[in-house]
Amino acid sequence: MDLEDIARELYALPPQEFTAARNARVATLRSRGARELAEDVRRLRRPSAGAWVLNLLAREHRDEVEPVVELGGRLREAMGVLGAAELRALDQQRRELTRAVAARAATHATAAGQGVNAQVRGAVEESLRAAMVDEPAGRALLTGLLTETFTSTGLDPVDLARVLAVPALVPARVTAVPDGRDDDAAARTGSAGPSGSPASSGPPADAEAAARRAAVTAARAEVRRADDERAAAEDAAASAARQATRARTSRLELETRRDELVRALRAADAALATAVEQEEAADAALAGARSAAADAAVAAERARSLLDTAVEQRG
């Protein structure tokens, strides 16, 4: 059993049982002499409440979380292809999906005996959104081995070493760059004589052959240099494309939030106008009631005066 297998067992436990189970596993591994693996297990961190919910979702309800990652991929591919309106609609779909999945995740966690408050649910939803924006973060989410929830502005990548129990499960992108050692060996072989010793300056034919070999070596070096520059340019272009995608996604999300705030402000303005009208109506009703009360008081005073006069006349 390797680190990943042990981590999967531990992160499937309720959070309150994690530390004791991890320490027991460390003790067992040490007793068996597997000290290196024991140290790796000891470094595993207890998952936060939100990370545990996300792990439960990825582990037992994968069919609900995979569409989140897939939609994120479609959104990244759509950048630069779809128009602004279509992108905004796709971004709205993304927000609706993350809200729905976060709600279902909270329901699953509650059914598993782990209550989820509003703060944890918000962290879960934000992590789902970040998993759409950041492709490696999406892959990390699917491992079910998160230690913490995460966010992404769309510009900086998520620090997987901080949020993933076994970061090696989501390796960083590596670009192979030719080192040219084979070409150098071939050039050295080509410049040797039949017995493996360096060719002598000898006859003119040998000098011409040496010149041709030197030209080939120089050409190969130039090809290697050009390949290196091309690879570097491709890496820079890919990095720029990722940054542009994240920036566009961030802009779309901000625009959507702005639109929601505008709608909320308009609703608040309408509610305020209604409240003002109701206040004015209430003030008018109060004034009328006070006037009626004053009239009633005058009438009552007159009635008392008439009563007093009638009593005196009768007496």
N, C-alpha and C positions, 0 to 999 in steps of 0.2 A: 504494500500500500504506500503510495507516494503522498507528497504534500497536498496535491489537488484533491485526492480521495478523502484525506483526513479533513481538509477544509470543507468539503461538501457535507460531510457528516456533521461537523460542528455548526456550520451556518444554517443547517436545517433545524437546529434546536431553538426553543424559545430563548430570547435574549438573556433572561435571568438565569438560564442554565448554562450559558456559554462558558463563562470563566472557569467554573468548577470542572466541567467536562474537558476543557482544553488543558488545564493543569494536570488532570489525571492522565490524559494521553501523553503529556510531556514526561511524566514520571515513568510511565510504562516504556516509552521509547528509550529513556536513559537506562532503565534496568536491562534493556536488551542490547545496549551498546550502540544504539543508533543516535549518537549524540548530535550529529549535524542536523538530522531531520528533526530531532527534539527541539533544537534551537530555533529552527524555522517555524515549527508549530508554536513555540512559546511566543514568537513575535506576532502571531495572528491576533488581531484586535477584535474586541467585542463589537458587533454591528450596532449602529445607532437604530433607534426605533424606525426611522424612515427607511434606512438601508435594509432592515429585516423585512419590512413590507415589500420592498422591491424584489428582494431575493425570493420571498414566497411567491410573488407574481411570476418571476422568471422560472422558478422551479416547478410549480404545480399548475400554473395557468399560462404556459408559454404561448398558447394560441391567442391570448389577449395582448401580450406585450410585443410579439413579433410584428403586428401591423404598425405599431408605433415606429419601430426602427425602419420598416420598409417604406412608410410614408416619408420619413426623413430623407431616405435615399432618393425618392422620386422628387422631393422638393429641391434637393441639391442639384439633381440632373436638370431640373426645369429652369434653373437660373440661367439667364441669358438666352433662353429659347421662348418661354411664354411671355405674354404681355403682362403689364402691371396689374390689370384687373384679374387675369387668370391666376397670377401669383398670389394676389391678395385673397382670392377665393380658396386657393390651396392652403394658404397660411391659416385661414379661418377654420378649414377642415382639420388642420393640425391641432389648433387650440381646442376645438370641440372634442377631438379624439383623446387628447391628453386628459381633459377634464373627466371624460367618461371612464377612461381606464383607471385614473386615480380614485374615482368613486368606487369602482369595482374592487380595486386593491384594498381599500379601506374595509369594504364589506367582507372580503376573504380573510383579512387579518382579524376582524371582530369574530368571525366564525371560528377562527383558530384560537380564540381566547386572548387576543392582544388588542386592547382598545386603541383607537386611533383618534387623536384630537385634531383640531383644525390646523394647528401648526405643523404636525407631522404630515397630514394630508397635503398641505401646501408644498412642503419639501418634496414629497413624492411626485406631485404634479410638475414641479419645476425641474426635477431630475429627468422626467419623461420628455419634457421639452428640450432639455439640453442634449439628451440622447439622440434626438432628431437632428439637432444642429451639428453635433460633433460625432463623426462616424466611429472613431475608436471608442468613444463613450457608449455608443449604442451597442457595440460588441461586448463591452465590459458589463453593461446591464444584463445582457443575455446569459452571462456566465452564472448569475445567481450567487456571486461571491463578493458583493459590495460590503464595505465596512462603513461607508458614510454616503449620504445623499450628495448631490453635486449640482452646480449651476454652470451656465456658459453664456457669455455675452455674445457669442457668435464670432468673436475675434481671437480670443486666446483659447488654446486647447485645454481640455480637462486634465488635471494632474492625476493620471491613473495610478501612480505609485501611492497616492494618498487615499484613494477611494476603493481600490481593488485589493482583495486579500492576497491574490497571487498574480501580480502584474505581468508575469511572463506569459500568461494566457492570452494577453492582447499585446503582441510585440509591436514595437515601433517600426515604421516603414524604413527599409534599408535599401539603398540604391547601390548596385554593384558597379564598380568602376574598374575597367581593365587595368591591370598593373603592367602589362607588356613584358612579363618575364619570359614567356614563350618566344616572343619576337626577338628578345635579346639573346636567348639561347640559340635560336636559329641563326642569328647574325654571327654569333661566335662560332657556330659549327661551320657556317658557310665561309668563314675567313680562315679556317684551318686547312692545312694540306692533307693529302691522303693519309698520312700517318698520324694525324691529329696535331701536328706541330704547326705553328704559324707559318703562313706562306711567306716566302722570301720575295724580295723586290724583283728578282730574276729578270726574265725576258719581258719585253713590252706587253705581250699578251697577258701575263700575270698582272701587270700594272693596270691594264684596262679592266681585268676582272675585279681587282681590288677596288677600282674606282666605282664600278657598277655596284659592288656589294656595299660600299660606303653610301652610294646614292639610295639604294634600297633601304638601308638602315635609317638614313635621314628621313626618307619618305614615311617609313613605318613610325618613326618617332613623331612626325607631324600628324599622322593619322591618329596616334594615341592622344596627342595634345588636343586635336579637334574633337575626338570622342569625349575627352574629359570636359572640354568646354560645353559640348552639346549636352552631356549629362547634367552639368551644373546649371545650364540654362533651362533644361527641362524641369529640374528640381525647383528652380526659382519660379518658373511659370506655374508649376503645380501648387507651390506654396501661395503664390499670388491669387490663383484661382480659388483656393480654399478660403483665403482671407476675404476675397470678394464675395464668395458664397455666404460666409458668415456675416459679413457686413450687410448684404442684401436681406438675409433672414432677420437680422437684428432690426433693420429699418422697417421691414414689413410688420414685425411684431410691435414695434413702437407705433407705427401708423394705426394698427388695429387697436392698440390700447388707447391711442389718442381719440379714435373714432368712438370707442366705448365711453371715454370720459366726456366727449362732446355730447353724446346721447344722454348720459347721466346728468350733465349740466342743464341740458334743455328740459329734461324731465323735472329737475329741481326748480328751474325757473317757472315751469308751468304750475308745479305744486305751490311755489311761493306766491304766484299770482292768485291762485285759488284761495290760499290762506289769507291774503290781503283782502280779497273780496268778502270772505267770510267774516274777517275782523270788522270791516266797514259795516257789513250788515248787522253784526252783533252790536256794534257801537250805536247804530241807528235804532235798533230795537231797545237798547238800554236807555237811550235818550227818550224814546217814546214811552217806555215804562215809567221813567222818572217823572215825565210830564203828566202821565195819567195818575201817578201816585200823588203828585202835587194837587192836581184837580180834585182827586178824591178826598184829600185832606181838607181842602177848602170847603167842599160840599159837606163833609162831616162836621166841620166847625159851624157851618150855617145851620145844619140840622140840630146841633146841640143848642144853638142860640134860640131857634124856634121852639125847641122843647122847653127850654128854660122859661121862655115868654108864655107859653101855653100853661105851664105849671103855675106861674105867678097869677095869671088871669083866673085860673080855676080856683085858686085859693082865695 
